[in-house]
Amino acid sequence: MVKTRAGLKTSDNDLIHYVVLENITTGDLRDLGTTHEFKTKKKGKYSTLQFHLIIDKKLITDKKNRRLSFFSLSHHDGSFSFEIQRTFSHKNIKFKEDGTYHISYTCENPKIEIQHTILSTYFKEKYLPLIEKLKNKRKERNQESKEKQPKATVKNSKPKKKSTVKSEPEKKSISPSLNKPKIKNAYPSSFRRCSNCSHFNQRKDTCIVFYMKVKPDNVCSRFYAPYYKVYYGGGFSPR
């Protein structure tokens, strides 16, 4: 009679689902030509296991013990056993509406299909503390690794070579005194006033240099009134 064991265990930082099947004989196998097929369904007090395996016939007939990553085959007197240990994420364990936790996966080489159903009360009592302990252990290790990591240091960069290209000279900004000229009232007897300045537009009472409204009796530092020499015939200088 085939004996089965299945459950969850931890190894370092990993959660492992394991299945052990013992006392298997050639009579329990179905011949498919070049392969053997093995099926079983075991229902226990707290869980139900469905196991399906298709394996190369040579692995059975040569009677040699095999270990293939997650799968191992051991031969005994008149029987043999299978053992599967597969790393499994707790996030892939599904809770069903019937109050059970479900573990399901497939493997290749050899081809294996496993469905493991566990009662909720048994799972929470035996496996949930194991999963929580593993999660806390991972957090502690991650925190330790972060603390051990050296802080990144900025390497001194090589001094940059001076560019041979001459940079354009900086443009001098216009003096605020030119943008906003200081305009004041002229002395009553002074000739220096806007009404006598060549920059004064008498029609619009504006200064053509600063483009702003001024009064005829105003004056500023840009006052300009050249002496005009009149010639015979109406000509004058400077023009």
C-alpha beads as a LAMMPS data file, in Angstrom:
LAMMPS data file: protein, C-alpha beads

239 atoms
238 bonds

1 atom types
1 bond types

-500.0 500.0 xlo xhi
-500.0 500.0 ylo yhi
-500.0 500.0 zlo zhi

Masses

1 110.0

Atoms # bond

1 1 1 0.000 0.000 0.000
2 1 1 1.327 3.430 -1.006
3 1 1 2.100 5.747 1.898
4 1 1 1.978 9.515 1.392
5 1 1 3.118 12.569 3.318
6 1 1 2.768 16.187 2.246
7 1 1 3.096 19.601 3.833
8 1 1 5.070 22.822 4.115
9 1 1 8.482 23.480 5.655
10 1 1 11.150 26.193 5.547
11 1 1 14.761 26.178 4.413
12 1 1 16.855 29.315 4.917
13 1 1 14.684 32.052 3.382
14 1 1 12.444 29.746 1.333
15 1 1 9.085 28.111 1.843
16 1 1 9.063 24.544 0.495
17 1 1 6.148 22.295 -0.355
18 1 1 7.106 18.637 -0.062
19 1 1 5.442 15.361 -1.080
20 1 1 6.750 11.900 -0.163
21 1 1 5.289 8.700 -1.655
22 1 1 6.622 5.322 -0.367
23 1 1 6.063 1.588 -0.971
24 1 1 5.327 2.050 -4.687
25 1 1 5.590 -1.126 -6.779
26 1 1 5.571 -1.707 -10.539
27 1 1 1.959 -2.891 -10.140
28 1 1 1.003 0.671 -9.180
29 1 1 2.346 2.006 -12.499
30 1 1 0.604 2.166 -15.846
31 1 1 2.728 1.299 -18.882
32 1 1 2.547 3.964 -21.622
33 1 1 5.273 2.546 -23.868
34 1 1 8.408 4.573 -23.179
35 1 1 6.987 6.060 -19.972
36 1 1 5.180 5.019 -16.805
37 1 1 2.180 6.796 -15.321
38 1 1 1.406 6.952 -11.617
39 1 1 -1.771 8.405 -10.121
40 1 1 -2.990 8.555 -6.559
41 1 1 -5.475 10.420 -4.429
42 1 1 -5.147 10.282 -0.672
43 1 1 -7.645 11.817 1.699
44 1 1 -6.566 12.331 5.294
45 1 1 -8.068 13.882 8.391
46 1 1 -6.839 17.401 7.642
47 1 1 -5.905 17.379 3.948
48 1 1 -6.391 15.775 0.541
49 1 1 -3.566 15.105 -1.941
50 1 1 -3.906 14.412 -5.675
51 1 1 -0.700 13.321 -7.386
52 1 1 -0.082 12.578 -11.065
53 1 1 3.322 11.545 -12.468
54 1 1 4.603 10.572 -15.920
55 1 1 8.192 9.317 -15.775
56 1 1 10.676 7.784 -18.224
57 1 1 10.535 4.012 -17.995
58 1 1 14.362 3.740 -17.896
59 1 1 14.462 5.559 -14.564
60 1 1 12.380 2.757 -13.072
61 1 1 13.923 -0.285 -14.797
62 1 1 17.627 0.520 -14.187
63 1 1 16.969 0.552 -10.402
64 1 1 19.344 3.436 -9.722
65 1 1 18.647 6.183 -7.253
66 1 1 18.082 9.535 -8.962
67 1 1 18.040 13.130 -7.799
68 1 1 16.812 15.746 -10.303
69 1 1 16.672 19.202 -8.715
70 1 1 13.185 19.109 -7.086
71 1 1 12.562 15.379 -7.687
72 1 1 14.265 12.283 -6.233
73 1 1 13.713 8.569 -6.850
74 1 1 14.909 5.918 -4.391
75 1 1 14.837 2.141 -4.986
76 1 1 14.247 -0.373 -2.182
77 1 1 13.741 -4.129 -1.987
78 1 1 10.747 -4.747 -4.255
79 1 1 9.562 -1.109 -4.137
80 1 1 10.638 2.458 -4.688
81 1 1 9.693 5.928 -3.449
82 1 1 9.236 9.438 -4.886
83 1 1 10.035 12.696 -3.114
84 1 1 9.271 16.208 -4.351
85 1 1 10.593 19.379 -2.704
86 1 1 9.608 22.528 -4.531
87 1 1 10.153 26.133 -3.503
88 1 1 6.754 27.733 -3.195
89 1 1 5.580 31.279 -2.516
90 1 1 3.008 31.791 0.242
91 1 1 1.288 34.271 -2.109
92 1 1 0.311 31.344 -4.368
93 1 1 -1.580 29.557 -1.600
94 1 1 -5.265 30.198 -2.358
95 1 1 -8.081 30.310 0.173
96 1 1 -11.279 28.715 -1.132
97 1 1 -14.910 29.432 -0.255
98 1 1 -15.299 25.942 1.241
99 1 1 -12.905 26.917 4.059
100 1 1 -9.766 25.227 2.710
101 1 1 -6.347 26.365 1.519
102 1 1 -5.318 25.135 -1.902
103 1 1 -1.773 24.458 -3.210
104 1 1 -1.536 23.591 -6.894
105 1 1 1.369 23.442 -9.374
106 1 1 2.934 21.453 -12.222
107 1 1 6.551 20.481 -12.946
108 1 1 8.464 19.197 -15.977
109 1 1 11.158 16.512 -16.345
110 1 1 9.519 14.451 -15.013
111 1 1 6.008 15.731 -15.576
112 1 1 4.190 16.119 -12.252
113 1 1 0.807 17.587 -11.318
114 1 1 0.022 18.208 -7.651
115 1 1 -3.112 19.475 -5.907
116 1 1 -3.004 19.715 -2.130
117 1 1 -6.056 20.865 -0.146
118 1 1 -5.676 21.667 3.573
119 1 1 -8.399 22.471 6.111
120 1 1 -8.382 26.082 7.254
121 1 1 -8.174 25.325 11.001
122 1 1 -5.215 22.962 10.501
123 1 1 -3.439 25.339 8.116
124 1 1 -3.744 28.312 10.494
125 1 1 -2.563 26.241 13.437
126 1 1 0.429 24.492 11.824
127 1 1 1.554 26.422 8.736
128 1 1 0.492 30.058 9.179
129 1 1 2.893 30.675 12.140
130 1 1 5.638 29.110 10.015
131 1 1 4.931 31.517 7.154
132 1 1 4.797 34.567 9.451
133 1 1 8.098 33.560 11.056
134 1 1 9.685 33.247 7.624
135 1 1 8.378 36.682 6.550
136 1 1 9.802 38.310 9.689
137 1 1 13.119 36.543 9.141
138 1 1 13.306 37.905 5.595
139 1 1 12.581 41.442 6.804
140 1 1 15.376 41.192 9.394
141 1 1 17.871 39.932 6.810
142 1 1 16.923 42.641 4.346
143 1 1 17.354 45.279 7.057
144 1 1 20.766 43.859 8.027
145 1 1 21.947 43.826 4.428
146 1 1 20.884 47.465 3.995
147 1 1 22.791 48.489 7.118
148 1 1 25.936 46.659 5.968
149 1 1 25.951 48.265 2.560
150 1 1 28.601 51.023 2.420
151 1 1 27.367 54.485 1.759
152 1 1 27.968 55.645 -1.758
153 1 1 30.892 58.065 -1.979
154 1 1 31.227 60.642 -4.678
155 1 1 34.524 60.184 -6.524
156 1 1 36.599 63.250 -7.136
157 1 1 36.143 64.161 -10.729
158 1 1 39.167 65.048 -12.823
159 1 1 39.709 68.771 -13.312
160 1 1 38.193 69.927 -16.528
161 1 1 40.546 71.262 -19.173
162 1 1 40.238 74.934 -19.871
163 1 1 38.428 75.572 -23.074
164 1 1 40.444 77.242 -25.803
165 1 1 37.303 78.794 -27.256
166 1 1 36.998 82.390 -26.203
167 1 1 33.739 83.161 -24.554
168 1 1 31.708 86.089 -25.718
169 1 1 32.105 89.210 -23.581
170 1 1 29.238 89.843 -21.251
171 1 1 26.873 92.490 -22.453
172 1 1 26.705 95.421 -20.149
173 1 1 23.265 96.119 -18.921
174 1 1 21.754 99.506 -19.622
175 1 1 22.055 101.853 -16.706
176 1 1 18.821 102.400 -14.822
177 1 1 19.452 106.135 -15.099
178 1 1 19.002 105.852 -18.886
179 1 1 15.880 103.748 -18.644
180 1 1 14.382 106.093 -16.088
181 1 1 15.998 109.514 -16.600
182 1 1 16.030 112.018 -13.791
183 1 1 13.755 114.784 -15.006
184 1 1 13.397 118.017 -13.052
185 1 1 11.988 121.487 -13.503
186 1 1 14.310 123.958 -15.193
187 1 1 15.306 127.278 -13.577
188 1 1 12.971 130.116 -14.704
189 1 1 15.775 132.033 -16.473
190 1 1 17.627 128.913 -17.792
191 1 1 17.908 128.183 -21.504
192 1 1 18.300 124.453 -20.729
193 1 1 14.701 123.247 -20.846
194 1 1 12.689 120.775 -22.912
195 1 1 11.072 123.519 -25.012
196 1 1 14.564 124.406 -26.365
197 1 1 15.780 120.775 -26.718
198 1 1 16.091 119.155 -30.157
199 1 1 14.679 115.906 -28.697
200 1 1 11.390 117.536 -27.714
201 1 1 8.276 116.902 -29.836
202 1 1 6.173 120.027 -29.339
203 1 1 3.044 118.520 -30.917
204 1 1 2.847 115.562 -28.534
205 1 1 4.864 116.952 -25.578
206 1 1 7.091 113.865 -25.664
207 1 1 10.813 113.139 -25.582
208 1 1 11.969 111.201 -28.679
209 1 1 14.940 109.752 -26.745
210 1 1 13.049 108.287 -23.762
211 1 1 9.598 107.985 -25.380
212 1 1 7.791 109.570 -22.500
213 1 1 5.605 112.555 -21.770
214 1 1 7.435 115.680 -20.558
215 1 1 6.597 119.345 -19.952
216 1 1 8.184 122.237 -21.841
217 1 1 9.768 123.579 -18.637
218 1 1 11.381 120.221 -17.739
219 1 1 15.056 119.403 -18.244
220 1 1 17.375 116.373 -18.018
221 1 1 21.044 115.467 -18.575
222 1 1 20.376 114.581 -22.212
223 1 1 19.508 118.179 -23.145
224 1 1 20.652 118.910 -26.722
225 1 1 20.299 122.271 -28.492
226 1 1 23.044 122.919 -31.118
227 1 1 23.590 126.364 -32.571
228 1 1 22.133 126.556 -36.081
229 1 1 23.836 128.837 -38.632
230 1 1 21.405 130.058 -41.301
231 1 1 22.693 130.701 -44.811
232 1 1 21.328 132.821 -47.610
233 1 1 18.565 130.904 -49.368
234 1 1 17.253 129.125 -46.224
235 1 1 19.995 126.577 -45.646
236 1 1 21.194 125.855 -42.094
237 1 1 23.937 123.948 -40.308
238 1 1 24.162 121.542 -38.638
239 1 1 21.361 119.638 -40.353

Bonds

1 1 1 2
2 1 2 3
3 1 3 4
4 1 4 5
5 1 5 6
6 1 6 7
7 1 7 8
8 1 8 9
9 1 9 10
10 1 10 11
11 1 11 12
12 1 12 13
13 1 13 14
14 1 14 15
15 1 15 16
16 1 16 17
17 1 17 18
18 1 18 19
19 1 19 20
20 1 20 21
21 1 21 22
22 1 22 23
23 1 23 24
24 1 24 25
25 1 25 26
26 1 26 27
27 1 27 28
28 1 28 29
29 1 29 30
30 1 30 31
31 1 31 32
32 1 32 33
33 1 33 34
34 1 34 35
35 1 35 36
36 1 36 37
37 1 37 38
38 1 38 39
39 1 39 40
40 1 40 41
41 1 41 42
42 1 42 43
43 1 43 44
44 1 44 45
45 1 45 46
46 1 46 47
47 1 47 48
48 1 48 49
49 1 49 50
50 1 50 51
51 1 51 52
52 1 52 53
53 1 53 54
54 1 54 55
55 1 55 56
56 1 56 57
57 1 57 58
58 1 58 59
59 1 59 60
60 1 60 61
61 1 61 62
62 1 62 63
63 1 63 64
64 1 64 65
65 1 65 66
66 1 66 67
67 1 67 68
68 1 68 69
69 1 69 70
70 1 70 71
71 1 71 72
72 1 72 73
73 1 73 74
74 1 74 75
75 1 75 76
76 1 76 77
77 1 77 78
78 1 78 79
79 1 79 80
80 1 80 81
81 1 81 82
82 1 82 83
83 1 83 84
84 1 84 85
85 1 85 86
86 1 86 87
87 1 87 88
88 1 88 89
89 1 89 90
90 1 90 91
91 1 91 92
92 1 92 93
93 1 93 94
94 1 94 95
95 1 95 96
96 1 96 97
97 1 97 98
98 1 98 99
99 1 99 100
100 1 100 101
101 1 101 102
102 1 102 103
103 1 103 104
104 1 104 105
105 1 105 106
106 1 106 107
107 1 107 108
108 1 108 109
109 1 109 110
110 1 110 111
111 1 111 112
112 1 112 113
113 1 113 114
114 1 114 115
115 1 115 116
116 1 116 117
117 1 117 118
118 1 118 119
119 1 119 120
120 1 120 121
121 1 121 122
122 1 122 123
123 1 123 124
124 1 124 125
125 1 125 126
126 1 126 127
127 1 127 128
128 1 128 129
129 1 129 130
130 1 130 131
131 1 131 132
132 1 132 133
133 1 133 134
134 1 134 135
135 1 135 136
136 1 136 137
137 1 137 138
138 1 138 139
139 1 139 140
140 1 140 141
141 1 141 142
142 1 142 143
143 1 143 144
144 1 144 145
145 1 145 146
146 1 146 147
147 1 147 148
148 1 148 149
149 1 149 150
150 1 150 151
151 1 151 152
152 1 152 153
153 1 153 154
154 1 154 155
155 1 155 156
156 1 156 157
157 1 157 158
158 1 158 159
159 1 159 160
160 1 160 161
161 1 161 162
162 1 162 163
163 1 163 164
164 1 164 165
165 1 165 166
166 1 166 167
167 1 167 168
168 1 168 169
169 1 169 170
170 1 170 171
171 1 171 172
172 1 172 173
173 1 173 174
174 1 174 175
175 1 175 176
176 1 176 177
177 1 177 178
178 1 178 179
179 1 179 180
180 1 180 181
181 1 181 182
182 1 182 183
183 1 183 184
184 1 184 185
185 1 185 186
186 1 186 187
187 1 187 188
188 1 188 189
189 1 189 190
190 1 190 191
191 1 191 192
192 1 192 193
193 1 193 194
194 1 194 195
195 1 195 196
196 1 196 197
197 1 197 198
198 1 198 199
199 1 199 200
200 1 200 201
201 1 201 202
202 1 202 203
203 1 203 204
204 1 204 205
205 1 205 206
206 1 206 207
207 1 207 208
208 1 208 209
209 1 209 210
210 1 210 211
211 1 211 212
212 1 212 213
213 1 213 214
214 1 214 215
215 1 215 216
216 1 216 217
217 1 217 218
218 1 218 219
219 1 219 220
220 1 220 221
221 1 221 222
222 1 222 223
223 1 223 224
224 1 224 225
225 1 225 226
226 1 226 227
227 1 227 228
228 1 228 229
229 1 229 230
230 1 230 231
231 1 231 232
232 1 232 233
233 1 233 234
234 1 234 235
235 1 235 236
236 1 236 237
237 1 237 238
238 1 238 239
